[in-house]
Amino acid sequence: MKKMKKFLVIGNPIEHSLSPKLHNYWIKKNNLDAIYGKLETYESDLSELCKSIKKGDLDGLNITVPFKKSIIPHLDILSSNALKTQSVNTISLSNGNLIGDNTDIDGFELSIRKLNYDVSDKTALILGAGGVVPSIIFSLLRMNVSKIFLSNRTKKKADDLKEVFKEINVVEWGELPEFDMIINATTLGLNKEDKFGFEFLQTGQNKLFYDVIYAPFQTEFSEAGNTQGNLIENGLNMFLFQGQQAFNIWHNVEPEIDNELVTFLKY
């Protein structure tokens, strides 16, 4: 008898993640014998979790903050996207090898394309330097962005990213250079009391405010952009597109993204 496949999303914090809700919805829709859960994880757990996939106790993992880079030494093979960004968000098993993939790159790019927003020749300001940021930088460069500014509360993390992506310009936290699109890739906004500590209202109009956070749907960042009538996008579409690709890697099925799913996730 075939056993039920088991998948997990791991990270810390993890309680906000809608990945189980998303994947279990698609599993049910496609009549698959599988289950998807979430696990608050610590660095010391990574090796054991990877061994669990090799032993057959688990069939795959999604990786979120803060383990997208630190999971890499536990894997056998990286996809070209994971290798170039040194960031992994999806793990599968193939011929006994643990494969690390990065579906965040395409997830971000597809979400921008869905907006019909042309990135070429634009200036982007990214807030944050962890988790998904290498994927966003890689994606923006692939879409021919003109200039990327990067600002992080811990400047060393931003400087470390400049070692990988020479094209970026690191600026001090709180400094707001001229930009066309601003991307919040920090965790500021996950909690209602989170505050950036600087003033977005001076940034002008006709900008794209892109918040990688998808839950909650409204944050200080998105509200600041909205106040000035800018284009606002939260991380829901990126989340859906990266999830769709991960699902396809594991099940060889491309699940549908429709209004019914979006409504289901929001309520």
C-alpha positions as CSV (number, residue, x, y, z in Angstrom):
1,M,0.0,0.0,0.0
2,K,1.4,3.4,-1.0
3,K,2.0,5.6,2.0
4,M,0.8,9.2,2.4
5,K,3.4,11.8,1.4
6,K,4.4,14.3,4.0
7,F,5.7,17.8,3.5
8,L,6.6,20.6,5.8
9,V,7.5,24.3,5.7
10,I,10.2,25.1,8.3
11,G,11.3,28.5,9.7
12,N,11.4,30.7,12.7
13,P,9.0,32.4,13.2
14,I,6.5,30.1,11.3
15,E,3.1,30.7,12.9
16,H,2.2,33.3,10.2
17,S,2.8,31.0,7.3
18,L,-0.1,30.2,5.0
19,S,1.9,27.5,3.1
20,P,0.0,24.6,4.8
21,K,-3.4,26.2,4.0
22,L,-2.2,26.7,0.3
23,H,-0.7,23.3,-0.3
24,N,-3.4,21.3,1.5
25,Y,-6.0,23.1,-0.6
26,W,-4.2,22.1,-3.8
27,I,-3.6,18.5,-2.5
28,K,-7.4,18.2,-1.9
29,K,-8.2,19.8,-5.3
30,N,-5.9,17.3,-7.1
31,N,-7.0,14.3,-5.1
32,L,-3.5,13.5,-3.9
33,D,-2.6,11.3,-0.9
34,A,-0.4,13.8,0.9
35,I,-0.4,16.2,3.9
36,Y,1.6,19.5,4.5
37,G,2.4,21.0,7.9
38,K,4.6,23.6,9.5
39,L,7.4,23.3,12.0
40,E,9.1,25.9,14.1
41,T,12.7,25.0,13.5
42,Y,16.2,25.7,14.9
43,E,19.6,25.6,13.2
44,S,20.3,22.3,15.1
45,D,17.3,20.6,13.5
46,L,18.3,21.1,9.9
47,S,20.5,18.0,9.6
48,E,17.9,15.7,11.1
49,L,15.1,17.1,8.9
50,C,17.2,16.4,5.7
51,K,18.0,12.9,6.9
52,S,14.2,12.4,7.4
53,I,13.7,13.0,3.6
54,K,16.5,10.5,2.7
55,K,14.9,7.9,5.1
56,G,11.5,8.4,3.5
57,D,9.8,9.9,6.6
58,L,9.4,13.2,4.8
59,D,8.9,13.8,1.1
60,G,9.9,17.5,0.8
61,L,10.5,20.7,2.6
62,N,9.8,24.4,2.0
63,I,12.4,26.7,3.7
64,T,11.6,30.1,5.0
65,V,13.4,32.7,7.1
66,P,16.1,32.4,8.5
67,F,17.3,29.1,6.9
68,K,17.4,29.7,3.2
69,K,21.2,29.8,3.1
70,S,22.1,27.8,6.2
71,I,20.3,24.7,4.8
72,I,22.6,24.5,1.8
73,P,25.5,22.5,3.4
74,H,23.0,19.7,4.2
75,L,22.0,19.3,0.5
76,D,23.6,17.2,-2.3
77,I,22.7,19.2,-5.5
78,L,21.6,22.8,-6.1
79,S,19.6,24.1,-9.1
80,S,21.3,26.8,-11.0
81,N,19.0,29.5,-9.5
82,A,19.7,28.2,-6.0
83,L,23.4,28.2,-6.7
84,K,23.5,31.7,-8.1
85,T,21.6,33.2,-5.2
86,Q,22.9,30.9,-2.5
87,S,19.2,30.6,-1.4
88,V,17.0,27.5,-1.2
89,N,13.3,27.5,-0.5
90,T,12.3,24.0,-1.8
91,I,13.9,20.6,-1.2
92,S,13.0,17.4,-3.0
93,L,14.6,13.9,-3.3
94,S,15.8,12.6,-6.7
95,N,17.8,9.4,-7.2
96,G,18.7,9.5,-3.5
97,N,20.0,13.0,-3.7
98,L,18.6,16.0,-1.8
99,I,17.9,18.7,-4.4
100,G,17.7,22.4,-3.4
101,D,15.6,24.7,-5.6
102,N,14.8,28.4,-5.5
103,T,11.3,29.1,-6.7
104,D,11.3,32.6,-5.1
105,I,13.0,34.1,-8.2
106,D,10.2,33.2,-10.6
107,G,7.6,33.8,-7.9
108,F,8.7,37.5,-7.6
109,E,9.1,37.9,-11.4
110,L,5.7,36.4,-12.2
111,S,4.1,38.7,-9.6
112,I,5.6,41.8,-11.2
113,R,4.6,40.6,-14.7
114,K,1.0,40.1,-13.4
115,L,1.0,43.8,-12.4
116,N,2.0,44.7,-16.0
117,Y,4.8,46.7,-14.3
118,D,7.9,47.3,-16.5
119,V,11.0,47.1,-14.3
120,S,13.5,48.0,-17.1
121,D,15.3,51.3,-16.6
122,K,13.7,51.7,-13.1
123,T,15.5,52.4,-9.8
124,A,14.6,50.0,-7.0
125,L,15.1,50.4,-3.3
126,I,15.1,47.1,-1.3
127,L,14.6,47.2,2.5
128,G,16.2,44.1,4.1
129,A,19.0,41.8,3.3
130,G,17.8,38.3,4.5
131,G,15.8,35.4,3.2
132,V,14.3,36.3,-0.1
133,V,16.4,39.3,-1.0
134,P,19.1,37.5,-3.1
135,S,16.2,36.1,-5.2
136,I,14.6,39.6,-5.6
137,I,18.0,41.1,-6.7
138,F,18.6,38.3,-9.1
139,S,15.1,38.7,-10.6
140,L,15.3,42.5,-10.9
141,L,18.6,42.2,-12.7
142,R,17.1,39.6,-15.0
143,M,14.3,42.1,-15.8
144,N,16.9,44.8,-16.6
145,V,16.4,47.1,-13.7
146,S,18.5,50.2,-14.0
147,K,19.7,50.6,-10.4
148,I,19.3,48.8,-7.1
149,F,19.7,50.5,-3.7
150,L,19.8,48.2,-0.6
151,S,19.3,49.2,3.0
152,N,19.3,46.9,6.0
153,R,19.1,47.5,9.8
154,T,22.4,45.5,10.2
155,K,24.6,47.1,7.5
156,K,27.1,44.1,7.4
157,K,24.4,41.9,5.9
158,A,23.8,44.4,3.1
159,D,27.6,44.6,2.6
160,D,27.8,40.8,2.4
161,L,25.2,40.8,-0.3
162,K,27.2,43.4,-2.3
163,E,30.0,40.8,-2.4
164,V,27.7,38.5,-4.3
165,F,25.9,41.2,-6.4
166,K,28.4,43.9,-7.3
167,E,25.7,45.9,-9.1
168,I,23.9,46.9,-5.9
169,N,24.4,50.2,-3.9
170,V,24.3,49.9,-0.1
171,V,22.7,52.9,1.7
172,E,22.3,53.6,5.4
173,W,19.1,52.4,7.1
174,G,16.6,55.3,7.1
175,E,18.1,56.9,4.0
176,L,15.6,57.1,1.2
177,P,17.3,57.8,-2.2
178,E,15.2,58.6,-5.3
179,F,13.4,55.4,-6.5
180,D,10.7,54.2,-8.7
181,M,9.9,51.0,-6.7
182,I,10.4,50.2,-3.1
183,I,10.4,46.7,-1.8
184,N,9.9,45.8,1.9
185,A,11.7,42.4,2.4
186,T,12.1,42.9,6.1
187,T,9.9,41.2,8.7
188,L,8.6,44.7,9.8
189,G,4.9,44.4,9.4
190,L,4.4,40.8,10.6
191,N,3.4,42.4,13.9
192,K,1.0,45.4,14.2
193,E,3.3,47.2,16.5
194,D,6.3,47.0,14.1
195,K,7.5,50.5,13.0
196,F,10.1,51.4,10.4
197,G,11.2,54.5,12.2
198,F,11.4,56.6,9.0
199,E,9.1,58.7,6.9
200,F,7.7,57.2,3.6
201,L,5.4,60.1,3.0
202,Q,8.3,62.2,1.6
203,T,8.9,59.8,-1.2
204,G,6.5,61.3,-3.7
205,Q,3.9,59.7,-6.0
206,N,3.7,57.2,-8.9
207,K,5.8,54.7,-7.1
208,L,5.4,50.9,-6.7
209,F,5.3,49.9,-3.0
210,Y,5.9,46.1,-3.0
211,D,5.6,44.4,0.4
212,V,6.9,40.8,0.5
213,I,4.7,40.2,3.6
214,Y,1.3,38.7,2.6
215,A,-0.1,38.1,6.1
216,P,-1.3,40.5,7.4
217,F,-2.6,41.9,4.1
218,Q,-2.3,45.5,5.4
219,T,0.9,46.8,7.0
220,E,2.4,50.2,7.9
221,F,4.4,50.0,4.7
222,S,1.5,49.3,2.3
223,E,-0.7,51.9,4.1
224,A,2.1,54.6,3.7
225,G,2.2,53.9,-0.1
226,N,-1.6,53.9,-0.3
227,T,-1.9,57.3,1.4
228,Q,-0.1,58.9,-1.6
229,G,-2.0,57.0,-4.3
230,N,0.9,54.8,-5.3
231,L,0.7,51.3,-6.8
232,I,0.6,48.8,-4.0
233,E,1.3,45.1,-4.2
234,N,1.7,42.7,-1.2
235,G,3.5,39.4,-1.3
236,L,0.5,37.2,-1.9
237,N,1.0,36.7,-5.7
238,M,4.7,36.0,-5.2
239,F,3.8,33.5,-2.4
240,L,1.2,31.8,-4.8
241,F,3.6,31.6,-7.8
242,Q,6.6,30.2,-5.8
243,G,4.2,27.7,-4.1
244,Q,2.8,26.7,-7.5
245,Q,6.3,25.8,-8.7
246,A,7.3,24.0,-5.5
247,F,4.0,21.9,-5.8
248,N,4.9,21.1,-9.4
249,I,8.4,19.9,-8.3
250,W,7.0,17.5,-5.8
251,H,3.8,16.3,-7.4
252,N,4.5,16.9,-11.2
253,V,1.2,18.8,-11.2
254,E,0.8,22.5,-11.9
255,P,-2.0,23.6,-9.6
256,E,-4.5,26.3,-10.5
257,I,-4.4,29.8,-9.0
258,D,-7.8,31.4,-9.1
259,N,-10.1,33.8,-7.2
260,E,-11.6,31.0,-5.2
261,L,-8.1,30.2,-3.8
262,V,-7.3,33.8,-3.1
263,T,-10.6,34.2,-1.2
264,F,-9.9,31.0,0.7
265,L,-6.5,32.2,1.8
266,K,-7.7,35.6,2.9
267,Y,-10.5,34.4,5.2
